[in-house]
Amino acid sequence: MTTNPFPPAAVDALAHGLEHYRLTTPTDQQTPADAAITAAEYLVTLGYTIHLPEPA
């Protein structure tokens, strides 16, 4: 069994963000990128931060 490296609250926020996107955006306008942005916004509202690696 593998361990999930993500805190349960983060997983829950991502799930809620994706569900919110799915329910509020018309199907013909949905894109994976916009779904990811919405999910990330849910994480940020909970206080999570996004760290980008330095370019090599």
Backbone as CSV, one residue per row, in Angstrom:
resi,resn,N_x,N_y,N_z,CA_x,CA_y,CA_z,C_x,C_y,C_z
1,MET,0.842,-1.186,0.000,0.000,0.000,0.000,0.884,1.246,0.000
2,THR,0.597,2.190,-0.901,1.367,3.426,-0.945,0.685,4.484,-0.078
3,THR,1.492,5.375,0.429,0.986,6.439,1.272,0.720,7.666,0.410
4,ASN,-0.414,8.300,0.628,-0.749,9.513,-0.101,0.051,10.661,0.509
5,PRO,0.911,11.339,-0.289,1.734,12.411,0.261,0.968,13.715,0.485
6,PHE,-0.267,13.773,0.082,-1.049,14.998,0.203,-1.906,14.985,1.457
7,PRO,-1.963,16.100,2.163,-2.840,16.156,3.336,-4.299,15.936,2.920
8,PRO,-5.068,15.215,3.717,-6.473,14.972,3.374,-7.254,16.262,3.098
9,ALA,-6.955,17.330,3.811,-7.664,18.596,3.578,-7.369,19.145,2.185
10,ALA,-6.146,18.940,1.705,-5.791,19.401,0.358,-6.524,18.585,-0.698
11,VAL,-6.587,17.289,-0.496,-7.305,16.421,-1.439,-8.782,16.812,-1.470
12,ASP,-9.346,17.060,-0.299,-10.749,17.470,-0.205,-10.975,18.798,-0.933
13,ALA,-10.066,19.743,-0.760,-10.200,21.038,-1.435,-10.126,20.880,-2.946
14,LEU,-9.215,20.046,-3.413,-9.119,19.809,-4.854,-10.409,19.195,-5.390
15,ALA,-10.936,18.224,-4.672,-12.181,17.570,-5.101,-13.327,18.578,-5.154
16,HIS,-13.419,19.423,-4.137,-14.488,20.424,-4.126,-14.304,21.439,-5.250
17,GLY,-13.078,21.855,-5.488,-12.825,22.791,-6.570,-13.209,22.225,-7.924
18,LEU,-12.855,20.963,-8.153,-13.196,20.338,-9.429,-14.702,20.138,-9.569
19,GLU,-15.348,19.756,-8.475,-16.806,19.588,-8.519,-17.497,20.925,-8.780
20,HIS,-17.036,21.973,-8.119,-17.593,23.309,-8.328,-17.455,23.712,-9.802
21,TYR,-16.277,23.500,-10.347,-16.041,23.823,-11.760,-16.996,23.033,-12.656
22,ARG,-17.102,21.734,-12.397,-17.951,20.877,-13.227,-19.406,21.324,-13.189
23,LEU,-19.864,21.766,-12.016,-21.269,22.140,-11.868,-21.586,23.559,-12.336
24,THR,-20.592,24.432,-12.390,-20.859,25.838,-12.714,-20.375,26.282,-14.085
25,THR,-19.664,25.417,-14.781,-19.163,25.773,-16.110,-19.861,24.906,-17.144
26,PRO,-20.460,25.524,-18.152,-21.122,24.717,-19.190,-20.160,23.679,-19.778
27,THR,-20.675,22.504,-20.013,-19.860,21.387,-20.491,-19.040,21.748,-21.723
28,ASP,-19.627,22.472,-22.649,-18.909,22.799,-23.877,-17.832,23.856,-23.677
29,GLN,-17.744,24.431,-22.483,-16.725,25.442,-22.193,-15.659,24.932,-21.215
30,GLN,-15.811,23.709,-20.740,-14.868,23.167,-19.765,-13.562,22.759,-20.430
31,THR,-12.456,23.089,-19.765,-11.135,22.668,-20.228,-10.359,22.130,-19.034
32,PRO,-9.445,21.207,-19.268,-8.627,20.709,-18.160,-7.841,21.825,-17.466
33,ALA,-7.321,22.762,-18.236,-6.533,23.851,-17.649,-7.386,24.709,-16.724
34,ASP,-8.583,25.052,-17.145,-9.462,25.871,-16.291,-9.913,25.098,-15.061
35,ALA,-10.118,23.802,-15.201,-10.475,22.980,-14.038,-9.328,22.980,-13.030
36,ALA,-8.110,22.874,-13.529,-6.939,22.887,-12.646,-6.801,24.226,-11.933
37,ILE,-7.054,25.308,-12.637,-6.978,26.638,-12.025,-8.008,26.764,-10.912
38,THR,-9.231,26.327,-11.169,-10.273,26.399,-10.151,-9.892,25.566,-8.927
39,ALA,-9.386,24.365,-9.150,-8.978,23.513,-8.040,-7.839,24.160,-7.250
40,ALA,-6.884,24.747,-7.946,-5.770,25.424,-7.271,-6.263,26.613,-6.460
41,GLU,-7.242,27.322,-6.967,-7.800,28.461,-6.230,-8.412,27.999,-4.910
42,TYR,-9.031,26.825,-4.904,-9.577,26.284,-3.660,-8.456,26.016,-2.659
43,LEU,-7.344,25.495,-3.134,-6.207,25.254,-2.236,-5.686,26.556,-1.650
44,VAL,-5.551,27.564,-2.483,-5.020,28.851,-2.030,-5.948,29.482,-0.996
45,THR,-7.263,29.351,-1.179,-8.183,29.947,-0.207,-8.070,29.270,1.155
46,LEU,-7.568,28.035,1.191,-7.358,27.342,2.468,-5.990,27.654,3.068
47,GLY,-5.212,28.479,2.388,-3.911,28.864,2.921,-2.740,28.096,2.348
48,TYR,-2.994,27.168,1.438,-1.887,26.464,0.795,-1.202,27.432,-0.162
49,THR,0.084,27.232,-0.352,0.834,28.070,-1.292,1.384,27.206,-2.409
50,ILE,1.661,27.842,-3.502,2.200,27.154,-4.660,3.656,27.582,-4.818
51,HIS,4.546,26.613,-4.876,5.966,26.890,-5.043,6.419,26.327,-6.380
52,LEU,6.934,27.190,-7.213,7.437,26.753,-8.511,8.936,26.527,-8.411
53,PRO,9.428,25.455,-8.989,10.869,25.211,-8.951,11.607,26.253,-9.783
54,GLU,12.827,26.542,-9.374,13.659,27.454,-10.143,14.015,26.794,-11.481
55,PRO,14.016,27.583,-12.552,14.413,27.007,-13.845,15.848,26.499,-13.794
56,ALA,16.066,25.404,-14.487,17.420,24.807,-14.501,18.361,25.579,-15.385
